[in-house]
Amino acid sequence: MQRVVDIGRRIELVPMDPHFNDITIGLYRQNVNHGNNTPAFLVHTYSRISGAPERIEAVVEAMQVLGGMLKNDDGLLHFPCNSTHEAACRRVFLEACKLAPDTPAEPRPLNILDKKSRLTITVDSTGQGVYRVTTEGEGRSAARRISAIAGGLAKLGEMESVETDNRDTVAFACETSHDALVGLLLTRAPNVRVVLREDEMGAGRGVLSAPSQQT
Ligand SMILES: [Zn+2]
């Protein structure tokens, strides 16, 4: 008899892993992280290909570095603050899967060159989960870019906008700093609309290749 294990609810999917035999890798959310009653995340594949467990482990390790996540004794991932941060975790998972296996994962810096404005955008952590977006540029267009990128961070990381004149500040509700995570989200924040559209298309693909429909 086949052993049935409840691996949780799937919240993200890479239908074909470009770095390992096109296997399908899923991110699952479990409601109980042993030791405390907060959700935790499982990276899983149904593939039985030799080397698949090592590939999954590499993704888990990359998520720890890229997202500043922790791994518990069961191999489940969670954030140090014990908040769920589900949307952020999905982004960390997707970026970790994109990383070529021979490239060591490194936390992303808290600054980027914004292609659209050609400005260097920097995010300053002011503590307790509050982040302020700044740039060396001046004027209205720079200010608009800053508020757009702050808005992108807020959407991708499910962060809250902090009331400021420049709409340049966002914060995690958990009041905990997540520098690695913010660095990772910052790489996508300037293109947040494109990213969210890709997500919608990806969700459609995910339905077609759900594990329950695989043979
Ligand atoms: Zn947090």
Residues whose N, C-alpha, C, O or C-beta is under 5 A from the ligand:
A	BS01	ZN	C81 S83 F172 C174 T176
